[in-house]
Amino acid sequence: MNTKLDGPVEPDPYMNRRAEERVAARFEVRFEQAEDAARALRAYSLNLSAGGLCLRTRKSYDVGSQVRLAMMVDGEEFHLTGIVAWVRDEAEAIGVRFIDVSEEDHERLRRVIASFKR
């Protein structure tokens, strides 16, 4: 059955726009920015996908800021660059979307995520 819609269809604001599967995962993440090196800034992940992660951090970031992250996940070491996609000040959390990820690192991320589902 086809129905005609009057006007544009609004996207569902709660629709999951992630292309990669996300799993709950808690591990330490270090920020590698030169200006942060002396302060040894650390954060903890709340969840992870091959496309990004959610971090709990007390440092404030602006949406669109680029961050360099170092993390050890399930015995695998990663050094990744990301863009802050969203900020939740009240929860001290940020969402980071990975950029310029090599195919090798992308596959390693997928393997690590699969290990969290076991």
Secondary structure by P-SEA (a helix, b strand, c coil): cbbbbccccccccccccccbbbbbbbbbbbbcccccccccbbbbbcccccccccccccccccccbbbbbbbbcccbbbbbccccccccccccbbbbbbccccaaaaaaaaaaaaaaac
